[in-house]
Amino acid sequence: TKQLIGHAILDALDRAEQPLAFLSGPSFAEEIMKGMPTAVVVASDNLFQAVKMQKIMSNSTSFRVYTSQDPIGVQLGGALKN
């Protein structure tokens, strides 16, 4: 489709107005489980949604979630780093 994943999801679900949030960062599940310091970003056009996700996921001192209002940049960054 040559679309970013966010657009493809909204098209597939026929929910153009659904707010989305994208989680990205240099993280490995094994390191997170060991409590190693990890920082990720959650991005959404809707800052309220990003902050809401940040609060839900920030439940320890070793896992830090930052917010961004640049979901396109986060999607592209995640795709390009792989």
Order of alpha helices (4+ residues) and beta strands (2+ residues): alpha-beta-alpha-beta-alpha-beta-alpha
